[in-house]
């Protein structure tokens, strides 16, 4: 018999999403302590939903739980960036290639790109950026591949948030996004995949020069 995941209580879900939003938009910074009592007071809830939310976030890699230091926002360094972006480079271009080859709709990616261009602040732009990338890989036709990329999505966004805080590069990345989407909409699956590979690799190499991610795919230089 297939087990059914236990639903997360609404208060825990609210706290989870709000803490995640604050981390991914830079309001909570890497290394910052997350104190249950303080968060409970901020959200107007008991410590229980906060504790459960933090456990879930630890499972996704956004926070770290330590017996001695308590709970903190995960630190971002070159090693973490390499691990996360290696996975993205291996899987995301292939997922986009498959989505284009099967003629999947990319309307959600176009909409996300429009929201990013119209964003009033860094938080809105960051969230729209995440949705753009997800809209490229999700219609790949392989649900497991989509879930695997979803699993590193938050960690990738954390890496991006830290990099953008140190050196904003929105305009360059927005141009790369437009080129990726143009190629995909034209049906150039291989070209779109190469452009996406180059986009991901160049970002992490600029932000974390010591990350040493693969900059070249099977089809040649990205």
C-alpha positions in Angstrom: 0.0 0.0 0.0 1.3 3.5 -0.9 1.8 5.7 2.1 0.2 9.2 2.0 2.4 12.1 3.3 1.1 13.6 6.5 -0.2 17.1 5.8 1.6 20.0 7.5 -0.7 21.9 9.8 -1.6 25.3 8.5 0.2 27.3 11.3 3.4 25.3 10.7 3.0 25.8 6.9 2.6 29.6 7.4 5.7 29.8 9.7 7.6 27.6 7.3 6.9 29.7 4.2 7.5 33.0 6.1 10.9 31.9 7.5 11.9 30.5 4.0 10.8 33.8 2.4 12.9 35.8 4.8 16.0 33.6 4.2 15.7 33.6 0.5 15.2 37.4 0.3 18.1 38.1 2.6 16.1 39.3 5.6 17.6 36.4 7.6 21.3 36.1 6.7 23.6 33.0 6.7 24.8 32.2 10.2 22.0 34.1 11.9 20.5 32.4 14.9 16.8 31.4 14.7 15.4 31.4 18.2 12.1 29.5 18.7 10.7 31.8 21.3 11.6 35.0 19.3 10.1 33.5 16.1 7.0 32.3 17.9 6.4 35.8 19.3 6.9 37.4 15.9 4.4 35.1 14.2 1.9 35.0 17.1 2.1 31.2 17.5 3.4 28.7 20.1 6.8 27.2 19.8 5.5 23.9 18.4 4.8 25.1 14.8 8.1 27.0 14.8 10.0 23.9 15.9 8.3 21.8 13.2 9.0 24.4 10.5 12.6 24.6 11.5 12.9 20.8 11.3 11.5 20.9 7.8 13.8 23.7 6.7 16.8 21.7 8.1 15.7 18.8 5.8 15.8 21.1 2.8 19.2 22.4 3.7 18.3 26.0 4.4 19.0 25.9 8.2 21.4 23.9 10.3 20.5 22.4 13.7 23.3 22.1 16.2 23.3 20.7 19.7 25.6 23.5 20.8 24.7 26.5 18.6 21.0 25.8 18.2 19.4 26.6 14.8 21.1 29.0 12.3 20.6 29.9 8.7 22.9 27.8 6.6 26.3 29.4 5.7 27.1 29.7 2.0 30.6 28.9 0.8 32.3 27.7 -2.3 31.8 24.0 -1.3 28.1 24.4 -0.9 27.8 26.4 -4.1 29.7 23.7 -6.0 27.6 20.9 -4.7 24.3 22.6 -5.5 25.3 24.0 -8.9 26.9 20.7 -10.0 23.4 19.1 -9.6 21.8 21.9 -11.5 24.3 21.7 -14.3 23.8 18.0 -14.6 20.0 18.0 -14.6 18.5 21.4 -15.4 19.7 21.8 -19.0 18.6 18.2 -19.8 15.2 18.9 -18.3 14.7 22.0 -20.4 15.9 20.2 -23.5 13.2 17.5 -22.9 10.5 20.2 -22.2 11.3 21.9 -25.5 11.4 18.7 -27.5 8.0 17.6 -26.2 6.5 21.0 -27.1 5.6 21.8 -23.5 4.0 25.2 -22.8 6.5 27.8 -21.4 3.9 30.4 -20.7 4.7 30.2 -17.0 8.4 31.0 -17.7 7.4 34.0 -19.8 5.1 35.2 -17.1 7.8 34.8 -14.5 10.3 36.8 -16.6 7.8 39.6 -17.0 7.3 39.7 -13.2 11.1 39.8 -12.6 11.4 42.7 -15.0 8.6 44.6 -13.3 9.7 43.7 -9.7 9.8 46.6 -7.3 12.5 45.2 -5.0 15.1 42.4 -4.6 12.6 40.1 -2.9 10.1 40.1 -5.7 12.8 39.7 -8.3 14.4 36.8 -6.5 11.1 35.0 -6.2 10.3 35.6 -9.8 13.7 34.3 -10.8 13.1 31.0 -8.9 9.8 30.6 -10.7 11.4 31.3 -14.1 13.9 28.4 -13.6 11.2 26.1 -12.3 8.9 26.8 -15.2 11.7 25.7 -17.6 12.4 22.3 -16.0 9.0 21.3 -14.5 7.3 20.4 -17.9 10.1 18.0 -18.8 7.8 15.0 -18.8 9.7 13.2 -16.0 8.1 14.0 -12.6 11.1 12.4 -10.8 13.5 14.7 -12.6 11.3 17.7 -11.6 11.2 16.6 -8.0 15.0 16.2 -7.9 15.5 19.7 -9.1 12.9 21.0 -6.7 14.9 19.5 -3.9 17.9 21.7 -4.6 15.8 24.7 -5.6 15.8 26.4 -2.2 19.5 25.9 -1.6 20.2 27.3 -5.1 18.1 30.3 -4.2 20.1 30.8 -1.0 23.4 30.8 -2.9 21.9 33.3 -5.3 20.7 35.6 -2.5 24.2 35.7 -0.9 25.8 36.3 -4.3 23.4 39.1 -5.3 23.8 40.8 -1.9 27.6 41.0 -2.5 27.4 41.9 -6.2 24.1 42.5 -7.9 24.1 41.2 -11.4 20.4 41.3 -12.2 20.6 43.0 -15.6 23.1 40.5 -17.0 21.1 37.5 -15.8 17.8 39.0 -17.1 19.4 39.2 -20.5 20.5 35.6 -20.3 17.0 34.6 -19.2 15.5 36.3 -22.2 18.0 34.5 -24.6 17.2 31.1 -23.0 13.5 31.6 -23.3 13.8 32.9 -26.9 15.7 29.7 -28.0 13.3 27.5 -26.2 10.2 29.2 -27.7 11.8 28.8 -31.2 12.1 25.1 -30.6 15.9 25.0 -30.4 16.2 22.4 -27.6 19.9 22.0 -27.8 20.6 25.7 -28.1 18.4 26.5 -25.1 20.0 23.8 -23.0 23.5 25.1 -23.9 22.5 28.7 -23.0 21.0 27.5 -19.7 24.2 25.5 -18.9 26.3 28.6 -19.6 24.0 30.8 -17.5 24.2 28.6 -14.5 27.9 27.9 -14.7 28.9 31.5 -15.3 26.8 32.8 -12.4 28.4 30.5 -9.8 31.9 31.0 -11.2 31.5 34.8 -10.9 30.0 34.6 -7.4 32.2 31.8 -6.0 35.5 31.6 -8.1 36.7 28.7 -6.0 33.6 26.5 -6.6 35.1 24.8 -9.6 31.9 23.6 -11.2 31.8 21.9 -14.6 31.7 24.6 -17.2 31.5 22.3 -20.1 28.7 19.9 -21.0 28.7 16.8 -23.2 27.8 18.9 -26.3 31.0 21.0 -26.0 31.7 24.4 -24.4 28.7 26.0 -22.8 
